Amino acid sequence: MTLPENATTRAVSLIMLKDDSVLMVQRGKAPYHGHWSFPGGVVEPGETFEQAVVRELGEETGLTVTTPRLVGENRFERSGEPDMILYVHAALWQGGEPVAGDDADAAQFVPFGRISELKTTPQAARWLDRARALLA
């Protein structure tokens, strides 16, 4: 799906599962600087959601993905800025080790049992549960 340039801001994220862990990045910029989240970012003009997922994953972790599946979407109302819709995707790990890049301060696979120990972005645990159910 390609979006018009004047549309509400669209963003993507990817929940990548590897055995009993999930890929997380520590955000290097606002919003939520220092929080742990799933790799992602804004969809560029003319880019499909899938292209954006592949690009953002590569920029933030150096990993690749070929088959991201849509888990769902979340709308954010932002004061003084256009609303944003986040399209959350999920995929299974296909190989390689993450290396933090772009606007990520760190990137690593985190065991499911340790997610609650991290300072995560809002709703991360809920989205992880949905992704795990989709890919089961």
SULTAWO-V583400 format. One record per run of one state. SS is the DSSP state (alpha for helix, beta for strand, coil for the rest). FROM is the first residue (numbers start at 1). TO is the last residue. If there is no record, write none. Layout:
ss-><SS/SS>
from-><FROM/FROM>
to-><TO/TO>
//
This chain:
ss-><coil/beta/coil/beta/coil/beta/coil/beta/coil/beta/coil/beta/alpha/coil/beta/coil/beta/coil/beta/alpha/coil/beta/coil/alpha/coil>
from-><1/2/3/9/19/21/28/36/38/40/43/48/49/62/69/77/84/93/104/112/118/120/121/124/136>
to-><1/2/8/18/20/27/35/37/39/42/47/48/61/68/76/83/92/103/111/117/119/120/123/135/136>
//
